[in-house]
């Protein structure tokens, strides 16, 4: 899971609910659209807070940047129905969010699972977007080891489906954290409490359905390559979900730009936000020139 470098919004940012044709979504927003608008979509078990480190540098570069909690994710409401969280449904949400932002085509960034959701949105309708960035996201299902871990998590959530979330979610969280390596650096108290709270209020059916997306999503790179939209594949130097060589190959198949962020692994947005922001700005600026 992504761990934000900090939890306090920068002075130029604000938190509010974005009203769309498909419901309200909790967002963080910063900056004015002097050079464009960007929509940031988080990954599995994540939230808008995963992008906090990007808000200030992207806003300073002249971009309006909006990070969103997806349907049923952290502070955005969602139903207790798994069908609501199919990747196509979440892609429609992204299209509604882009429409609600207004102001012309939006630079779309999807992190991890968010990349698969962003891809679904673009394949449905690319017109609302100025570019697509797949950040630490691959061509389809996650790598075998991560698939096995996700299957265990989904099975645990399914086994407790009839148990009220107030009882089931803390139990699964405790079991998850018990699997942390012994040598892992412990989170500070504030971050540990935030991560637990985020997990507890996320809708269980969202985690079950999107977990299956990570396990089963087919390779749709050929479809995406046919979409005439500037694309960037950005990752850290290593990745547990999709191997970096797989993302290298995907970039070639897409005809996409490729950036590897030093000092980062699966979450360059949180682990090296300054370099990640600079890479995004360079790509967005070049995409605007190309159009």
C-alpha positions in Angstrom: 0.0 0.0 0.0 1.1 3.6 -0.6 2.2 5.5 2.5 1.9 9.3 2.2 5.1 11.2 3.1 2.9 13.4 5.3 -0.7 13.8 6.1 -1.1 17.6 6.3 -2.3 19.3 3.1 0.0 22.1 1.8 -1.3 25.7 2.3 -2.4 26.0 -1.3 -4.5 22.8 -1.3 -8.1 22.2 -0.1 -10.3 19.2 0.6 -13.9 19.1 -0.6 -16.4 16.8 -2.3 -16.5 16.9 -6.1 -20.1 16.6 -7.3 -20.5 14.6 -10.5 -23.2 12.9 -12.6 -22.3 9.7 -10.8 -22.2 10.9 -7.2 -19.9 12.9 -4.9 -16.2 12.1 -4.5 -13.8 13.3 -1.8 -10.9 15.1 -3.4 -7.8 17.2 -2.6 -7.2 20.1 -5.1 -4.4 22.5 -5.5 -3.3 25.1 -8.1 -4.8 27.0 -10.9 -5.1 25.6 -14.5 -2.6 28.0 -16.0 -1.1 25.1 -18.1 -3.7 22.4 -17.6 -5.6 20.2 -15.2 -4.6 16.8 -13.9 -6.8 14.1 -12.3 -4.9 11.6 -10.0 -6.5 8.1 -9.4 -5.1 6.1 -6.5 -4.5 2.4 -6.2 -5.7 -0.6 -4.3 -6.2 0.1 -0.5 -5.1 3.7 -1.3 -6.6 7.1 -1.3 -6.2 10.7 -2.4 -3.6 11.2 0.4 -1.1 9.1 -1.6 -0.7 12.1 -3.8 -0.2 14.7 -1.1 3.5 15.0 -2.0 2.7 15.9 -5.6 0.2 18.7 -5.0 2.5 21.5 -4.2 5.2 21.0 -6.9 2.5 20.3 -9.6 0.6 23.4 -8.6 3.8 25.5 -8.5 4.4 24.4 -12.1 1.0 25.9 -13.2 -1.2 22.9 -13.1 -4.5 22.4 -11.3 -4.2 19.0 -9.7 -7.1 17.0 -8.3 -6.5 13.7 -6.3 -9.6 11.6 -5.8 -10.9 8.9 -3.5 -12.7 6.4 -5.8 -16.2 5.1 -5.2 -16.3 3.3 -1.8 -12.7 4.2 -1.1 -11.8 6.0 2.1 -13.9 9.2 2.3 -16.0 8.6 -0.9 -19.3 6.8 -0.3 -20.2 3.6 -2.1 -22.8 0.8 -2.0 -22.4 -2.7 -0.4 -22.7 -4.3 -3.9 -19.6 -5.8 -5.6 -21.0 -5.0 -9.1 -20.6 -1.3 -8.4 -16.9 -1.7 -8.3 -16.3 -3.5 -11.6 -13.4 -1.8 -13.5 -15.8 -0.6 -16.2 -18.0 1.1 -13.6 -15.0 2.7 -11.9 -13.8 3.9 -15.4 -17.2 5.6 -15.9 -16.7 7.3 -12.5 -13.4 8.7 -13.8 -15.1 10.1 -16.9 -17.7 11.7 -14.7 -15.0 13.3 -12.6 -13.2 14.6 -15.6 -16.4 16.1 -16.9 -17.1 17.8 -13.5 -13.7 19.4 -13.5 -14.4 21.2 -16.7 -11.9 23.4 -18.4 -11.0 21.2 -21.3 -9.0 17.9 -21.6 -7.5 16.5 -18.4 -4.2 14.9 -17.9 -5.1 11.5 -16.3 -2.8 9.7 -13.9 -3.5 6.3 -12.5 -1.4 4.7 -9.8 -1.3 0.8 -9.6 -4.9 -0.4 -9.7 -5.8 3.2 -10.6 -3.9 2.7 -13.8 -6.2 -0.1 -14.8 -9.2 2.1 -13.9 -7.8 5.0 -15.9 -7.2 2.7 -18.8 -10.8 1.6 -18.7 -11.9 5.2 -18.8 -9.7 6.0 -21.8 -10.8 2.9 -23.7 -14.4 3.9 -23.2 -13.9 7.6 -24.2 -10.5 9.2 -24.7 -12.0 12.6 -25.7 -11.9 14.2 -22.2 -8.2 13.5 -21.7 -5.1 15.3 -22.8 -2.7 12.4 -21.8 -2.6 9.2 -19.8 0.1 8.3 -17.3 0.3 4.7 -16.0 2.2 4.9 -12.7 3.5 1.6 -11.3 0.7 -0.1 -13.3 1.1 -3.0 -15.7 -0.6 -4.6 -18.7 -3.0 -6.8 -16.8 -3.1 -8.9 -13.7 -0.4 -8.4 -11.1 2.6 -10.7 -10.8 2.1 -14.3 -9.5 3.3 -13.7 -5.9 1.2 -10.6 -5.5 -1.7 -12.4 -7.1 -1.5 -15.1 -4.4 -1.4 -12.4 -1.6 -4.4 -10.6 -3.1 -6.3 -13.9 -3.4 -5.8 -14.5 0.3 -7.0 -11.0 1.2 -10.1 -11.3 -1.0 -10.9 -14.7 0.5 -10.6 -13.4 4.0 -12.9 -10.5 3.2 -15.4 -12.9 1.5 -15.4 -15.2 4.5 -16.5 -12.3 6.7 -19.0 -10.9 4.2 -21.9 -11.5 6.5 -20.1 -9.9 9.5 -20.6 -6.2 10.0 -17.6 -4.2 8.8 -17.1 -2.7 12.2 -16.2 -6.2 13.3 -14.7 -7.8 10.1 -12.4 -5.0 8.9 -10.4 -4.6 12.1 -9.9 -8.4 12.2 -8.6 -8.5 8.6 -6.4 -5.5 9.2 -4.8 -7.2 12.2 -4.1 -10.3 10.2 -2.6 -8.3 7.3 -0.2 -6.4 9.6 0.8 -9.7 11.3 2.2 -10.7 7.9 4.6 -7.7 7.8 8.3 -8.8 7.7 10.0 -8.7 11.0 12.6 -6.2 9.8 10.1 -3.7 8.3 10.5 -0.1 9.6 7.5 0.6 11.8 5.2 3.4 10.8 5.0 6.5 13.1 1.9 6.7 15.3 0.1 9.3 13.1 0.7 7.4 9.9 -0.2 4.0 11.5 -3.5 5.4 12.7 -4.3 6.9 9.3 -3.6 3.7 7.5 -5.8 1.7 9.9 -8.6 4.3 9.7 -8.4 4.4 5.9 -8.7 0.6 5.8 -11.6 0.5 8.3 -13.8 2.9 6.4 -13.2 1.6 2.9 -16.2 -0.5 1.7 -15.4 -4.2 1.9 -17.1 -4.9 -1.4 -14.8 -2.4 -3.0 -11.8 -4.3 -1.8 -13.2 -7.6 -2.9 -14.2 -6.5 -6.4 -11.1 -4.5 -7.1 -8.9 -7.2 -5.6 -10.4 -9.5 -8.3 -9.5 -6.9 -10.9 -5.8 -7.2 -9.8 -6.0 -11.0 -10.0 -7.9 -11.4 -13.3 -7.5 -8.2 -15.5 -6.6 -9.2 -19.0 -3.8 -7.6 -21.1 -5.4 -4.7 -23.0 -2.3 -3.0 -24.2 -3.0 -3.5 -27.9 -6.4 -1.8 -27.4 -4.8 1.1 -25.5 -2.0 1.4 -28.1 -4.6 2.1 -30.8 -5.9 5.2 -28.8 -4.2 8.3 -30.2 -3.4 9.9 -26.8 0.1 10.8 -25.4 1.1 8.1 -22.9 3.7 7.8 -20.2 4.7 4.7 -18.2 6.3 5.8 -14.9 7.6 3.6 -12.2 10.3 3.2 -9.5 13.4 1.1 -10.0 11.8 -2.1 -8.5 8.1 -3.1 -8.1 6.4 -5.9 -6.3 3.2 -5.7 -8.2 4.4 -5.6 -11.8 8.1 -6.3 -12.6 9.9 -3.2 -14.0 10.9 -5.1 -17.2 7.2 -5.8 -17.8 6.5 -2.1 -17.6 9.5 -1.4 -19.9 7.9 -3.8 -22.5 4.5 -2.3 -22.0 5.8 1.2 -22.8 7.3 -0.1 -26.0 4.1 -1.8 -27.0 2.2 1.4 -26.2 4.6 3.7 -28.0 4.7 5.5 -24.7 7.3 7.7 -23.0 9.1 5.9 -20.2 10.4 7.2 -16.9 12.1 5.3 -14.0 12.2 7.3 -10.8 15.4 6.6 -8.8 14.9 6.1 -5.0 11.4 4.8 -5.5 9.7 1.5 -5.7 5.9 0.9 -6.1 4.8 4.4 -5.1 7.0 7.0 -6.7 4.2 9.5 -5.9 4.9 9.1 -2.2 8.5 7.8 -2.2 10.1 10.5 -4.4 7.4 13.1 -5.1 9.7 15.9 -6.3 11.3 13.8 -9.1 7.9 12.3 -9.9 6.3 15.7 -10.2 9.1 17.0 -12.4 8.7 14.0 -14.7 4.9 14.5 -15.0 5.3 18.2 -15.7 7.9 17.5 -18.4 5.6 14.9 -20.0 2.5 17.1 -19.8 4.4 20.1 -21.3 5.6 18.0 -24.2 2.2 16.5 -24.7 0.7 20.0 -24.9 3.3 21.0 -27.5 2.5 17.9 -29.5 -1.2 18.6 -29.6 
